[in-house]
């Protein structure tokens, strides 16, 4: 492992570790379901409009 990390570092790569919620856990799935229920379609449209504006701005360069 140590040699592999050294080779990766020499090639310009850096190892990072992520801790993420376990989507298989019932508690996590319930929390996600509650959050999805609270989503607002108006807020989603506003966000999508913003994304379109930004992408158009980037395309004009």
C-alpha positions in Angstrom: 0.0 0.0 0.0 2.8 2.4 0.9 4.6 1.9 -2.4 1.3 2.3 -4.3 0.6 5.6 -2.5 4.1 6.8 -3.3 3.8 6.0 -7.0 0.5 7.8 -7.1 2.0 10.9 -5.4 4.8 10.9 -7.9 2.4 10.9 -10.7 0.6 13.9 -9.3 -2.3 12.1 -7.6 -3.4 12.5 -4.0 -5.5 10.1 -2.0 -8.5 11.4 -0.2 -11.1 9.5 1.9 -14.8 10.3 2.0 -17.2 9.3 4.7 -20.7 9.1 3.3 -24.1 8.0 4.7 -24.9 4.3 4.1 -27.8 4.3 1.7 -28.5 0.7 2.7 -29.3 1.8 6.3 -33.1 2.2 7.1 -32.5 5.4 9.1 -30.6 7.0 6.2 -33.3 6.0 3.7 -36.0 7.4 6.0 -34.1 10.7 6.4 -33.7 11.0 2.6 -37.4 10.3 2.1 -38.3 13.1 4.6 -36.0 15.5 2.8 -37.5 14.6 -0.6 -41.0 15.2 0.7 -39.9 18.7 1.6 -38.6 19.6 -1.8 -40.4 22.5 -3.5 -41.1 22.5 -7.2 -40.9 26.3 -7.2 -37.4 26.2 -5.7 -36.4 23.5 -8.2 -37.5 25.7 -11.1 -35.6 28.7 -9.7 -32.5 26.5 -9.4 -32.8 25.1 -12.9 -33.2 28.7 -14.3 -30.0 29.7 -12.5 -28.1 26.7 -13.9 -29.3 27.6 -17.4 -28.2 31.3 -17.0 -24.8 30.2 -15.8 -24.3 27.7 -18.5 -25.2 30.3 -21.1 -22.8 32.7 -19.6 -20.0 30.1 -19.8 -20.9 29.3 -23.4 -20.4 32.9 -24.5 -16.7 32.9 -23.7 
